[in-house]
Amino acid sequence: MAILTKSGRVAIANAITSLPLHFAWGTGDGAWLTPPSESPNASALINELGRRTVTSWAYVVPNVAGDIVTSTGTFSLSPGNAPTSNIWVKANFAFTDAQSAVIREVAVYSDTVVATGLPPGQAYFTPGQITDPGILLYLENITPIFRSPTIQENFEAVISF
């Protein structure tokens, strides 16, 4: 039986960091009373509202005393940002993004292609502004967040290869 080696996982993570990354959010299914388990076969959010260019990313290492706490564990930045098989991504959504929506699902995509002719520097894209959604790398169903234009939502995730 063949395996994907640790160095192979680092190579995949390293390749992913060279691609455009976007953090997406959606309303999911309004009938969810609690967040359901994510499907490993999912290729998209159930009901995407929009996506934002990832604000920052870094390589991380597992560390029970780390200051990066996500639903998948606790991590620290990799010393010297040395490549690892774990990538931490962060997105800071604007106050005006998806105002008054209920967020029940979040995701990270690579290779999103947005429509031509959009303003330079635009970082938030609605589904109508996306010509190719790209590849779903990470999916999480979350406890509902009721958006308010007075709160800036920040999301982070660690993607492990």
Beta strands, then each sheet from edge to edge (+ up, - down):
strand 1: 21-26
strand 2: 48-53
strand 3: 56-62
strand 4: 68-70
strand 5: 73-77
strand 6: 86-92
strand 7: 102-110
strand 8: 113-114
strand 9: 124-125
strand 10: 130-132
strand 11: 135-146
strand 12: 154-160
sheet 1: 9+ 2- 1+ 7- 11+
sheet 2: 4+ 5- 3+ 6- 12+
sheet 3: 8+ 10-
end
